Amino acid sequence: MIWAIVGLLLIPLLADVLIQWNAVRVVLALIENSPPFRVESLPPDPDAEPFAVQTRDGITLRGCLYRHTEQTPRGLIVFCPEFASNHRSAMLYCSALSRAGFHVLTFDFRNHGDSDSMPGYVPLHWLTHFEVLDLNAVLDHVYSQPDLNELPLGLFGISRGGGAALYVAAQRPEVLQVATEGAFGTKMLMMAHAQQFIAIAAPELLAKLFPEWHIKVTITLARWISQRRRHCRYAMLERVLPRLAGKPTLVIAGLRDTYVLPGVAREITRLIGQPDALWTVAKAKHNLARSVNPDEYDRRLVEFFLKLDQSIDEPNKPPVKRSSHGRRSKPK
């Protein structure tokens, strides 16, 4: 009788393990398959100043600085390109910022554009600790330059670059503002597509029976296996977003974005406690908000970052604390 009961309990348990394993295999394949992004760039600009910086793990990153020379710069914007793009895409998004009086510094993440490639690392559209390391190295470079380190600092990133910008802005107090388009957290985007993942991994009727905790377990296991296979760690943006609660943030999302669903952008603003930080563009697909409405895009972006110029003149504000990365932080 006891063995019969044990057998009856083991049968559904084994069945669940088999279903879980099959689901993990399918989700893992989906995680490691990059979507076909439409990526644009521009020819090299002869007026842009090239620069190079080495990361803590020995990778040389390269990029350029677009200086605003007509007046004292209002601030410095560090631009983080999207996955599979390069630093020459910066002026597709930042031209209005340059005209408005900001220096724009941009760079290629490792294994992209002119930067070094790291042997054994194949980047995907998911944010990892390598991209976070790269952006921190660039900011350390900024604070080693006497003509840049006193300028108020903002970050602007697209898609995966937007995730890197949010992550580092949450880490470093000297970053005063951050703007993104198409940004996402790894966990929140995977969960947003969970029903699609599970529908592929299991029959439709069975997929509807999966509780949310079961789906989370499947995605977590697939993510852990992917990290081990790719020798990297996915950066969990969701864990650091609450630190941005008091930092001005602009989150741009396209309502026709079928990759980073609009609900992901709403979740970002919810986690940072700034629901008004979200601007949705009605007809825009992934990273194409400026193509749909360039005038409004430029106006909002410039008005947002103009607050950088004001922040250093506001009285009764304490100085920014020293960065945990060893560079001095710019005083407000």
DRENFIRO-442125 format. One record per residue: residue number from 0; x, z, y of N, C-alpha, C in turn. Coordinates in steps of 0.02 Angstrom, whole numbers, plus 50000, padded with zeros to 5 digits. Atoms other than C-alpha are relative to their C-alpha. Layout:
N
(NUM,(X,Z,Y),(X,Z,Y),(X,Z,Y));
...
//
This chain:
332
(0,(50041,50000,49940),(50000,50000,50000),(50043,50000,50063));
(1,(49955,49996,49942),(50141,50047,50120),(50035,49933,50011));
(2,(49965,50063,49994),(50235,49887,50080),(49953,49945,50024));
(3,(50049,50051,49976),(50078,49785,50108),(49990,50006,50075));
(4,(50009,49989,49928),(50056,49863,50279),(50062,49975,50038));
(5,(49938,50022,49968),(50240,49833,50321),(50003,49923,50001));
(6,(50000,50073,50003),(50222,49653,50265),(49953,49969,50051));
(7,(50048,50025,49950),(50069,49627,50373),(50027,50007,50071));
(8,(49971,49991,49934),(50165,49695,50522),(50058,49953,50012));
(9,(49941,50042,49992),(50320,49593,50489),(49983,49926,50010));
(10,(50018,50071,49995),(50230,49426,50474),(49989,49979,50073));
(11,(50007,50020,49930),(50170,49420,50657),(50064,50010,50040));
(12,(49938,49988,49964),(50336,49493,50715),(50049,49942,49989));
(13,(49956,50057,50014),(50435,49356,50627),(49975,49937,50032));
(14,(50029,50059,49967),(50315,49226,50691),(50015,50000,50075));
(15,(49985,49995,49929),(50341,49290,50868),(50073,49985,50015));
(16,(49929,50014,49990),(50530,49286,50848),(50014,49925,49996));
(17,(49990,50072,50007),(50522,49105,50789),(49973,49963,50060));
(18,(50029,50032,49940),(50407,49056,50933),(50045,50013,50060));
(19,(49957,49982,49944),(50520,49149,51055),(50065,49959,49999));
(20,(49937,50037,50006),(50677,49064,50990),(49989,49926,50017));
(21,(50014,50070,49984),(50597,48892,51000),(49989,49992,50075));
(22,(50013,50003,49928),(50537,48929,51177),(50065,50006,50039));
(23,(49936,49992,49965),(50711,48988,51229),(50040,49936,49998));
(24,(49963,50063,50007),(50789,48827,51163),(49973,49947,50048));
(25,(50030,50050,49956),(50666,48720,51260),(50014,50017,50073));
(26,(49989,49979,49931),(50680,48821,51421),(50074,49993,50019));
(27,(49929,50008,49986),(50870,48820,51407),(50017,49928,50016));
(28,(49988,50071,49986),(50870,48631,51400),(49973,49980,50068));
(29,(50029,50016,49935),(50757,48624,51552),(50042,50030,50056));
(30,(49959,49967,49950),(50865,48748,51649),(50063,49960,50014));
(31,(49936,50033,49993),(51022,48647,51619),(49994,49925,50011));
(32,(50011,50070,49984),(50945,48480,51664),(49982,49994,50074));
(33,(50011,50004,49927),(50962,48445,51851),(49948,49947,50016));
(34,(50048,50051,49978),(50815,48356,51933),(50035,49945,50039));
(35,(49970,50055,49961),(50851,48187,52015),(49985,50008,50074));
(36,(50010,49989,49929),(50872,48238,52197),(50018,49938,50040));
(37,(49983,50052,49952),(50870,48114,52339),(50048,50030,50052));
(38,(49949,49970,49957),(51032,48154,52431),(50028,49948,50047));
(39,(49974,50045,49949),(51088,48073,52593),(50062,50030,50032));
(40,(49941,49978,49965),(51250,48081,52689),(50013,49952,50057));
(41,(49981,50043,49944),(51335,48003,52840),(50074,49981,49993));
(42,(49929,50016,50002),(51503,47915,52864),(50041,50055,50034));
(43,(49957,49950,49967),(51651,48023,52917),(49998,49991,50077));
(44,(50001,50000,49927),(51647,48070,53102),(50071,50011,50025));
(45,(49930,49992,49977),(51817,48040,53186),(50010,50057,50049));
(46,(49994,49945,49952),(51778,48174,53316),(49995,50069,49968));
(47,(50005,49936,50034),(51748,48310,53187),(50069,50025,49979));
(48,(49935,49970,50017),(51894,48429,53158),(50001,50022,49927));
(49,(49998,49978,50070),(51942,48445,52975),(50031,50070,49993));
(50,(49969,49935,50015),(51984,48615,52901),(50000,50009,49925));
(51,(49996,49983,50071),(52029,48687,52732),(50011,50075,49994));
(52,(49992,49928,50012),(52020,48863,52662),(50002,50011,49925));
(53,(49995,49985,50071),(52064,48939,52494),(49958,50061,49983));
(54,(50041,49945,50023),(51944,49050,52399),(50043,50052,49964));
(55,(49963,49947,50033),(51995,49212,52315),(50024,49980,49930));
(56,(49978,50022,50067),(52006,49123,52147),(50040,49935,50003));
(57,(49951,50054,49995),(52120,48985,52214),(49972,49930,50008));
(58,(50030,50066,49989),(51998,48842,52249),(50004,49983,50074));
(59,(49996,50022,49930),(52030,48743,52409),(49935,49964,50019));
(60,(50061,50030,49974),(51871,48705,52505),(50017,49962,50064));
(61,(49987,50041,49941),(51867,48569,52638),(49935,49985,50036));
(62,(50059,50015,49960),(51749,48531,52779),(50022,49979,50069));
(63,(49983,50019,49932),(51744,48500,52966),(49960,50041,50050));
(64,(50032,49964,49945),(51696,48576,53132),(49979,49949,50053));
(65,(50026,50041,49945),(51585,48485,53257),(49998,50045,50062));
(66,(49997,49958,49940),(51630,48559,53425),(49954,49973,50054));
(67,(50038,50017,49940),(51514,48561,53574),(50047,50011,50059));
(68,(49947,49996,49950),(51633,48523,53718),(49976,49999,50072));
(69,(50024,50008,49932),(51520,48505,53869),(49990,50067,50036));
(70,(50010,49935,49969),(51496,48691,53899),(50024,50054,49952));
(71,(49982,49946,50045),(51539,48861,53828),(49949,50003,49944));
(72,(50047,50003,50056),(51463,48860,53653),(49954,50060,49998));
(73,(50049,49946,50006),(51305,48962,53626),(50011,50042,49937));
(74,(49988,49965,50063),(51362,49010,53452),(50028,49952,49949));
(75,(49974,50040,50055),(51427,48948,53286),(49949,50001,49943));
(76,(50045,50007,50057),(51312,48882,53149),(50041,49974,49941));
(77,(49968,50023,50062),(51387,48871,52974),(49946,49968,49956));
(78,(50050,50038,50038),(51292,48737,52877),(50022,49995,49927));
(79,(49988,50000,50073),(51279,48746,52686),(49960,49942,49969));
(80,(50036,50059,50027),(51237,48577,52604),(49963,50016,49935));
(81,(50037,49994,50062),(51118,48555,52460),(50043,49979,49940));
(82,(49966,50020,50062),(51172,48529,52279),(50008,49924,49998));
(83,(49983,50071,50008),(51256,48359,52248),(50012,49964,50067));
(84,(49987,50029,49935),(51276,48330,52436),(50070,50022,50023));
(85,(49935,49981,49973),(51429,48352,52548),(49994,50018,50073));
(86,(50002,49974,49931),(51477,48416,52720),(49979,49948,50051));
(87,(50019,50052,49952),(51444,48247,52802),(49924,49992,50007));
(88,(50073,50001,49991),(51257,48276,52779),(49978,50047,50057));
(89,(50018,49947,49952),(51263,48414,52912),(49961,49972,50059));
(90,(50032,50025,49939),(51214,48305,53060),(49933,49967,49986));
(91,(50068,50021,50015),(51060,48243,52968),(49951,50056,50016));
(92,(50042,49942,49987),(50993,48419,52998),(50018,50036,50065));
(93,(49975,49957,49947),(51099,48494,53137),(50015,49964,50066));
(94,(49982,50037,49940),(51115,48358,53269),(49970,50032,50063));
(95,(50031,49968,49941),(50992,48447,53386),(50036,50064,50018));
(96,(49963,49939,49986),(51090,48609,53369),(50065,49983,50037));
(97,(49939,50021,49966),(51249,48518,53418),(49986,49981,50072));
(98,(50018,50020,49932),(51164,48441,53570),(49980,50060,50043));
(99,(50023,49942,49963),(51093,48611,53618),(50056,50048,50018));
(100,(49944,49959,49978),(51266,48687,53636),(50032,50043,49947));
(101,(49971,49961,50054),(51314,48755,53465),(50058,49962,49967));
(102,(49952,50027,50048),(51472,48726,53366),(49966,50000,49931));
(103,(50025,50004,50069),(51426,48671,53188),(50059,49992,49953));
(104,(49947,50002,50051),(51547,48708,53046),(49968,49989,49932));
(105,(50030,50015,50065),(51511,48635,52875),(50055,49987,49950));
(106,(49949,50003,50053),(51601,48624,52709),(49969,49975,49935));
(107,(50022,50018,50067),(51590,48563,52530),(50011,50059,49953));
(108,(49991,49950,50054),(51558,48689,52392),(50048,49972,49948));
(109,(49955,50023,50053),(51678,48681,52246),(49966,49949,49955));
(110,(50024,50055,50043),(51660,48529,52133),(49953,49953,50036));
(111,(50040,50045,49959),(51577,48436,52277),(50045,49968,50054));
(112,(49968,50033,49943),(51638,48310,52406),(50076,50003,49998));
(113,(49928,49999,49993),(51816,48337,52466),(50032,50064,49975));
(114,(49972,49937,50025),(51836,48513,52396),(50027,49992,49929));
(115,(49972,50002,50068),(51934,48551,52238),(49946,50011,49947));
(116,(50043,49988,50058),(51851,48546,52069),(50030,50055,49957));
(117,(49978,49945,50043),(51861,48699,51958),(49993,49978,49928));
(118,(50004,50021,50070),(51905,48655,51778),(49952,50044,49960));
(119,(50045,49962,50043),(51770,48705,51655),(49934,50019,50031));
(120,(50062,49981,49967),(51634,48731,51785),(49962,49936,50018));
(121,(50044,50056,49983),(51491,48606,51794),(49943,50027,50042));
(122,(50053,49971,49958),(51382,48651,51943),(49933,49968,49987));
(123,(50069,50023,50004),(51194,48636,51933),(49965,50019,50065));
(124,(50039,49984,49940),(51056,48660,52061),(49987,50074,50007));
(125,(50009,49928,49996),(51052,48847,52022),(50058,50032,50037));
(126,(49949,49964,49963),(51147,48964,52139),(50038,50048,49953));
(127,(49959,49956,50040),(51293,49053,52055),(50046,50041,50045));
(128,(49953,49960,49961),(51422,49181,52109),(50057,49958,50028));
(129,(49948,50043,49973),(51543,49036,52136),(49982,49974,50070));
(130,(50021,50024,49934),(51442,48966,52282),(50000,50057,50051));
(131,(49997,49941,49956),(51425,49141,52355),(50072,50015,50020));
(132,(49929,49990,49987),(51614,49161,52340),(50025,49948,50050));
(133,(49978,50053,49955),(51640,48994,52427),(49978,50013,50072));
(134,(50025,49988,49932),(51530,49036,52576),(50034,50060,50032));
(135,(49964,49942,49972),(51613,49205,52598),(50070,49980,50021));
(136,(49932,50023,49981),(51783,49118,52601),(49997,49962,50066));
(137,(50007,50037,49937),(51722,49003,52739),(49989,50047,50058));
(138,(50011,49952,49946),(51659,49150,52842),(50063,50040,50015));
(139,(49936,49967,49988),(51825,49238,52818),(50046,49955,50041));
(140,(49961,50048,49960),(51907,49080,52885),(49978,50001,50073));
(141,(50026,49998,49932),(51793,49085,53037),(50029,50060,50038));
(142,(49977,49940,49967),(51847,49263,53075),(50075,50006,50003));
(143,(49928,50003,49990),(52030,49215,53063),(50018,49953,50057));
(144,(49988,50047,49946),(52010,49088,53204),(49984,50031,50068));
(145,(50013,49967,49936),(52031,49160,53380),(49948,49966,50043));
(146,(50049,50036,49959),(51923,49024,53458),(49930,50000,49971));
(147,(50066,49998,50033),(51780,49054,53336),(49974,50071,49988));
(148,(50022,49935,50026),(51778,49238,53290),(49961,50043,50050));
(149,(50041,49962,49952),(51694,49297,53451),(49932,49968,50011));
(150,(50064,50034,49991),(51550,49173,53441),(49946,50033,49956));
(151,(50054,49975,50043),(51381,49238,53380),(49988,49951,49942));
(152,(49998,50038,50062),(51360,49178,53202),(49931,49994,49967));
(153,(50061,50013,50038),(51211,49098,53113),(50015,49956,49940));
(154,(49994,50042,50060),(51191,49017,52942),(49938,49956,49994));
(155,(50054,50047,50012),(51086,48865,52899),(50016,49963,49935));
(156,(49987,50030,50065),(51068,48801,52721),(49941,49962,49973));
(157,(50050,50043,50029),(50973,48670,52623),(49998,50011,49924));
(158,(50011,49994,50072),(50901,48701,52448),(50048,50053,49970));
(159,(49954,49951,50028),(51039,48784,52344),(50044,50029,50054));
(160,(49962,49975,49943),(51141,48796,52504),(49961,50051,50040));
(161,(50042,49950,49966),(50994,48889,52580),(50000,50066,49963));
(162,(49996,49939,50039),(50998,49013,52438),(50066,50036,50013));
(163,(49935,49970,49984),(51184,49041,52470),(50000,50032,50069));
(164,(50003,49974,49932),(51150,49065,52656),(49961,50066,50002));
(165,(50040,49938,50002),(51015,49196,52622),(50039,50056,49966));
(166,(49964,49950,50039),(51122,49286,52494),(50056,50031,50042));
(167,(49943,49976,49962),(51275,49299,52607),(49977,50034,50065));
(168,(50027,49967,49940),(51172,49340,52762),(49977,50071,49984));
(169,(50020,49933,50021),(51104,49489,52665),(50060,50045,49988));
(170,(49939,49962,50014),(51282,49543,52624),(50038,50018,50064));
(171,(49953,49993,49944),(51368,49522,52792),(49963,50012,50066));
(172,(50036,49983,49939),(51306,49608,52950),(50019,49956,50060));
(173,(49981,50042,49943),(51403,49491,53065),(49960,49935,50004));
(174,(50047,50057,49998),(51282,49351,53017),(49936,50025,50034));
(175,(50055,49974,49960),(51149,49375,53150),(49933,49968,49983));
(176,(50062,50036,50016),(51020,49244,53096),(50013,49951,49943));
(177,(49993,50048,50055),(50987,49130,52948),(49937,49957,49996));
(178,(50055,50047,50008),(50880,48974,52928),(50011,49960,49936));
(179,(49995,50038,50062),(50842,48877,52769),(49944,49948,49996));
(180,(50053,50046,50020),(50746,48728,52705),(50006,49989,49925));
(181,(50001,50011,50072),(50695,48711,52523),(50037,50052,49960));
(182,(49963,49947,50035),(50780,48875,52475),(49958,50031,49944));
(183,(50036,49968,50056),(50737,48966,52315),(50046,50050,49966));
(184,(49964,49954,50043),(50788,49111,52205),(49994,49975,49928));
(185,(50000,50024,50069),(50834,49073,52025),(49941,50026,49960));
(186,(50053,49969,50040),(50713,49196,51947),(49931,49977,50024));
(187,(50067,50018,49974),(50567,49155,52063),(49982,49928,49986));
(188,(50015,50071,50014),(50583,48967,52038),(49986,49989,49926));
(189,(50012,50007,50071),(50595,48983,51850),(49930,50026,49982));
(190,(50067,49973,50013),(50438,49091,51850),(49946,49954,50028));
(191,(50048,50046,49970),(50350,48967,51965),(49986,49941,49954));
(192,(50008,50055,50046),(50379,48833,51834),(49988,50023,49928));
(193,(50004,49972,50067),(50350,48949,51687),(49946,49968,49957));
(194,(50054,50030,50040),(50184,48877,51632),(50018,49931,49976));
(195,(49977,50067,50021),(50261,48704,51629),(50050,50007,49944));
(196,(49951,49989,50053),(50408,48770,51526),(49966,50017,49934));
(197,(50032,49976,50061),(50295,48860,51402),(49956,49946,49969));
(198,(50042,50054,50026),(50176,48712,51386),(50040,49950,49959));
(199,(49957,50046,50038),(50323,48607,51326),(50025,50034,49937));
(200,(49970,49964,50056),(50388,48743,51211),(49950,50019,49945));
(201,(50050,49977,50049),(50223,48788,51125),(49936,49959,50008));
(202,(50065,50034,49993),(50052,48710,51088),(49959,50030,50057));
(203,(50037,49980,49940),(49931,48719,51235),(49959,50063,49989));
(204,(50042,49941,50013),(49811,48844,51156),(50042,50062,49991));
(205,(49956,49943,50011),(49954,48957,51102),(50033,50021,50065));
(206,(49966,49985,49937),(50040,48944,51272),(49957,50043,50045));
(207,(50046,49961,49958),(49885,49016,51356),(49996,50073,49980));
(208,(50004,49932,50024),(49898,49172,51250),(50061,50042,50018));
(209,(49939,49963,49984),(50074,49218,51308),(49989,50045,50061));
(210,(50003,49956,49942),(50072,49372,51421),(50059,49988,50047));
(211,(49947,50013,49951),(50179,49370,51578),(50067,50031,49978));
(212,(49938,49968,50020),(50306,49492,51506),(50036,49958,49947));
(213,(49971,50042,50053),(50333,49374,51358),(50036,49941,50032));
(214,(49970,50057,49965),(50368,49230,51476),(50064,50022,50035));
(215,(49940,49974,49966),(50491,49337,51576),(50057,50010,49950));
(216,(49949,49990,50051),(50583,49382,51416),(50031,49934,49980));
(217,(49976,50067,50019),(50596,49199,51366),(50048,49972,50052));
(218,(49959,50028,49946),(50664,49146,51536),(50065,50040,50008));
(219,(49939,49959,49993),(50786,49293,51544),(50050,49984,49945));
(220,(49955,50017,50056),(50857,49254,51371),(50032,49932,50011));
(221,(49973,50067,49987),(50876,49070,51416),(50052,50002,50056));
(222,(49953,49996,49944),(50962,49115,51579),(50066,50033,49978));
(223,(49940,49967,50025),(51084,49234,51492),(50043,49952,49957));
(224,(49963,50047,50042),(51130,49102,51363),(50032,49946,50043));
(225,(49973,50052,49956),(51153,48972,51500),(50062,50025,50037));
(226,(49942,49972,49965),(51272,49087,51596),(50061,50002,49954));
(227,(49944,49996,50047),(51380,49114,51442),(50027,49931,49984));
(228,(49978,50067,50016),(51385,48929,51403),(50037,49967,50058));
(229,(49971,50032,49941),(51430,48881,51582),(50053,50042,50034));
(230,(49947,49956,49974),(51551,49026,51614),(49989,50016,50074));
(231,(50017,49982,49931),(51462,49081,51773),(49947,50054,49998));
(232,(50055,49952,49993),(51338,49210,51837),(49952,49972,50051));
(233,(50050,50021,49951),(51176,49158,51919),(49991,50056,50050));
(234,(50008,49951,49946),(51157,49244,52086),(49925,50014,50007));
(235,(50070,49980,49997),(50994,49341,52087),(49980,50014,50073));
(236,(50017,49995,49930),(50935,49310,52265),(49946,50053,50012));
(237,(50056,49953,49992),(50780,49416,52237),(50023,50072,50012));
(238,(49975,49930,49995),(50886,49575,52227),(50024,50016,50071));
(239,(49970,49986,49934),(50963,49555,52401),(49954,49983,50058));
(240,(50043,50022,49946),(50821,49479,52502),(49972,50058,50042));
(241,(50026,49945,49958),(50748,49649,52556),(50049,50023,50054));
(242,(49951,49980,49949),(50911,49680,52652),(49994,49959,50064));
(243,(50009,50042,49941),(50859,49541,52772),(49940,50021,50042));
(244,(50062,49979,49966),(50708,49639,52832),(50006,50001,50075));
(245,(49993,49996,49928),(50778,49665,53007),(50039,49943,50031));
(246,(49959,50056,49975),(50872,49500,53024),(49957,49939,50011));
(247,(50041,50059,49987),(50788,49349,53108),(50013,49945,49948));
(248,(49996,50049,50054),(50751,49220,52972),(49948,49946,50011));
(249,(50046,50057,49998),(50672,49047,52971),(50001,49966,49931));
(250,(50006,50030,50067),(50609,48977,52804),(49955,49939,50006));
(251,(50037,50063,49994),(50555,48794,52805),(49984,49975,49930));
(252,(50021,50024,50065),(50456,48723,52659),(49953,49941,50008));
(253,(50045,50057,50001),(50368,48559,52621),(49941,50013,49954));
(254,(50059,49988,50041),(50190,48570,52558),(49993,49949,49943));
(255,(50001,50049,50055),(50219,48415,52450),(50062,50006,49956));
(256,(49941,49989,50040),(50375,48487,52372),(49978,50019,49929));
(257,(50020,49987,50070),(50347,48475,52184),(50055,50034,49961));
(258,(49946,49965,50034),(50514,48553,52141),(50001,50074,50021));
(259,(50005,49931,49975),(50525,48709,52251),(49930,50008,50028));
(260,(50071,49996,49981),(50340,48748,52258),(49991,50045,50061));
(261,(50010,49961,49939),(50272,48817,52423),(49993,50075,49988));
(262,(50006,49929,50016),(50234,48982,52337),(50067,50035,49996));
(263,(49933,49970,50003),(50421,49010,52315),(50022,50020,50070));
(264,(49983,49984,49931),(50448,49003,52504),(49960,50061,50024));
(265,(50040,49942,49981),(50305,49126,52527),(50027,50064,49969));
(266,(49971,49941,50033),(50386,49243,52401),(50064,50023,50035));
(267,(49939,49982,49963),(50550,49236,52498),(49982,50040,50062));
(268,(50019,49964,49939),(50465,49287,52660),(49966,50067,49985));
(269,(50030,49936,50019),(50367,49422,52569),(50055,50051,49985));
(270,(49947,49954,50020),(50526,49498,52497),(50042,50023,50060));
(271,(49962,49979,49941),(50613,49500,52667),(49955,50035,50051));
(272,(50047,49966,49955),(50456,49572,52748),(49987,49963,50064));
(273,(50011,50041,49940),(50438,49427,52870),(49954,49941,49984));
(274,(50045,50055,50017),(50283,49325,52827),(49996,49947,50055));
(275,(50002,50048,49945),(50289,49243,52999),(50062,49956,50003));
(276,(49938,50041,50000),(50462,49172,52959),(49989,49932,49967));
(277,(50013,50062,50038),(50382,49033,52855),(49970,49946,50044));
(278,(50029,50060,49969),(50352,48859,52927),(49991,49948,49945));
(279,(50015,50051,50050),(50266,48738,52807),(49985,49934,50034));
(280,(50009,50067,49972),(50269,48551,52842),(49955,49961,49953));
(281,(50056,50023,50042),(50111,48468,52779),(50018,49944,49952));
(282,(49990,50059,50042),(50174,48301,52711),(50071,49995,49973));
(283,(49928,50003,50018),(50355,48346,52672),(50012,50015,49926));
(284,(49975,49986,50067),(50435,48335,52501),(50064,50041,50005));
(285,(49943,49955,50003),(50591,48430,52448),(50055,49978,50049));
(286,(49947,50010,49951),(50716,48442,52593),(49988,49942,50049));
(287,(50015,50057,49958),(50626,48306,52692),(49955,50018,50059));
(288,(50044,49980,49944),(50537,48407,52826),(50020,49966,50065));
(289,(49978,50032,49937),(50643,48331,52965),(49981,49927,50000));
(290,(50020,50071,50003),(50603,48155,52905),(49927,49992,50018));
(291,(50072,50004,49986),(50418,48193,52921),(49985,50016,50072));
(292,(50016,49977,49932),(50420,48283,53088),(50064,50019,50036));
(293,(49934,49984,49972),(50591,48268,53172),(49998,50038,50066));
(294,(50003,49967,49935),(50539,48323,53347),(49984,50074,49993));
(295,(50019,49930,50010),(50453,48482,53289),(50054,50038,49962));
(296,(49946,49970,50039),(50592,48517,53165),(50057,50021,50047));
(297,(49945,49985,49955),(50726,48506,53299),(49981,50054,50050));
(298,(50022,49950,49950),(50624,48607,53424),(50001,50069,49970));
(299,(50003,49934,50032),(50592,48750,53303),(50070,50026,49983));
(300,(49934,49979,50020),(50771,48753,53241),(50041,50023,50061));
(301,(49963,49983,49940),(50846,48755,53416),(49973,50065,50031));
(302,(50030,49939,49971),(50723,48886,53481),(50018,50061,49958));
(303,(49983,49943,50043),(50761,48995,53331),(50072,50022,50013));
(304,(49930,49981,49992),(50950,48990,53352),(50020,50015,50072));
(305,(49985,49980,49932),(50945,49007,53541),(50001,50076,50008));
(306,(49998,49927,49998),(50914,49190,53506),(50069,50028,49984));
(307,(49932,49979,50012),(51094,49198,53446),(50036,50014,50066));
(308,(49967,49994,49935),(51153,49173,53624),(49976,50062,50037));
(309,(50028,49942,49966),(51038,49312,53683),(50021,50065,49967));
(310,(49989,49938,50037),(51085,49437,53548),(50062,50037,50024));
(311,(49939,49966,49979),(51259,49473,53618),(49993,50032,50069));
(312,(50010,49972,49933),(51188,49516,53789),(49948,50055,50002));
(313,(50052,49949,50000),(51053,49637,53734),(50031,50069,50005));
(314,(49972,49933,49992),(51089,49814,53795),(49977,50048,49946));
(315,(50019,49944,50044),(51083,49974,53692),(49997,49981,49927));
(316,(49997,50017,50071),(51126,49889,53527),(50067,50023,49972));
(317,(49936,49977,50029),(51256,49967,53412),(50042,49941,49978));
(318,(49958,50055,50023),(51406,49861,53363),(49990,49988,49926));
(319,(50005,50018,50070),(51405,49769,53198),(50056,50035,49961));
(320,(49951,49965,50041),(51494,49864,53060),(50050,49951,49972));
(321,(49948,50042,50030),(51655,49799,52985),(49975,49970,49935));
(322,(50022,50036,50060),(51624,49670,52851),(50034,50030,49938));
(323,(49972,49976,50063),(51648,49725,52671),(50053,49954,49972));
(324,(49951,50048,50024),(51757,49571,52649),(50067,50006,50037));
(325,(49934,49987,49972),(51896,49642,52754),(50014,49968,50067));
(326,(49991,50030,49934),(51876,49535,52911),(49961,50040,50051));
(327,(50037,49964,49949),(51826,49611,53074),(49936,49963,50016));
(328,(50064,50030,49985),(51646,49581,53122),(49993,49990,50075));
(329,(50010,50015,49930),(51594,49505,53286),(49955,50052,50033));
(330,(50044,49952,49967),(51526,49633,53409),(49941,49967,50030));
(331,(50060,50028,49969),(51350,49606,53468),(50006,50008,50076));
//
